[in-house]
Amino acid sequence: MSAFIELRQVRKQYSRAGETLVVLDGLDLAIPQADFLALMGPSGSGKTTILNVVGALDQPDAGSVHVDGTDLTQLPSKRLPTWRAENVGFIFQSFNLMPVLTAYENVLLPLSLTPLSGKERRKQAEFALEVVGLQDRMDHRPNQLSGGQEQRVAIARAIATDPAVIIADEPTGDLDRETATQVMDLLVRLNEEMGKTILMVTHDPVVAERCRRTLHLDKGVLVEATEGSGA
C-alpha cells in the first residue's frame, strides 16, 4: 500500500537549560491509509512529537511531513488551523472537554471551524454522539459523566468533522481496564468500519496489541516494529 502519511528525514530538537535535546533524528515513517498504528517507547523518545508534526501542531526543524499528498512543512502557518480542522481529529488522555458545555456543545466546537451550515453542524454532532453511544447523554456536562463517557465524548468531538486522521495521545491512560477496553473497542470500530487512519501513543502493551501495528522508538529512532491483532 502507498503511504497516506509519510515522514521523510524528520528532525526535531529542543533547547533546555542550555542543552540541545534531539527528539527526532532523521526519522522516516510511512503509514498506509486506514492503518491503526501504536507508538511506544520511553519518555522523551519522540512519540508525542510525531503526533504533533503529523497533526500540524508543530513543525520539524528539517525534513518533510506529507498527509494525503499535502506537505505540511510547506503550508503557510495561517492555513494550518483550517487544515487541522478539516483533516485531523484529536483525542487526549485528559479528555480536554469544556466543563461549562454539554456533551453536545463540546462536540459542536470543532464544527465551528467548518463551512457547514448550522443545521449540518447539528446533524453531524448528533451523529458523532450516536456513533459513540451517547445520544442519551447529549445534555449532560462533563461532571455528570463517568471518565469513560467523557472520553467517548472526546472521541465524538474528534470524529465530528469526519477527519481522515485521528491522533490519540494516551487515550486510555486515565481509565480502568474495563473502560479502556470499551474505548479501544470503539477506536477499532472507527478504524475497521469507517476507515479512519489512527495514530496513537500508548504505554500499555494490552492497548497496543489491539492496533494493527506497533512501532517502538528510542531517542528519536525507530528500533522495532511488531504486528498487533487489529481487533
Sequence and secondary structure as in RCSB ss.txt:
>XXXX:A:sequence
MSAFIELRQVRKQYSRAGETLVVLDGLDLAIPQADFLALMGPSGSGKTTILNVVGALDQPDAGSVHVDGTDLTQL
PSKRLPTWRAENVGFIFQSFNLMPVLTAYENVLLPLSLTPLSGKERRKQAEFALEVVGLQDRMDHRPNQLSGGQE
QRVAIARAIATDPAVIIADEPTGDLDRETATQVMDLLVRLNEEMGKTILMVTHDPVVAERCRRTLHLDKGVLVEA
TEGSGA
>XXXX:A:secstr
  EEEEEEEEEEEEEETTEEEEEEEEEEEEEETT EEEEE STTSSHHHHHHHHTTSS  SEEEEEETTEEGGGS
 GGGHHHHHHHHEEEEETT    TTS HHHHHHGGGGGSS  HHHHHHHHHHHHHHTT GGGTT  GGGS HHHH
HHHHHHHHHTT  SEEEEESTTTTS HHHHHHHHHHHHHHHHHH  EEEEE S HHHHHTSSEEEEEETTEEEEE
EE    
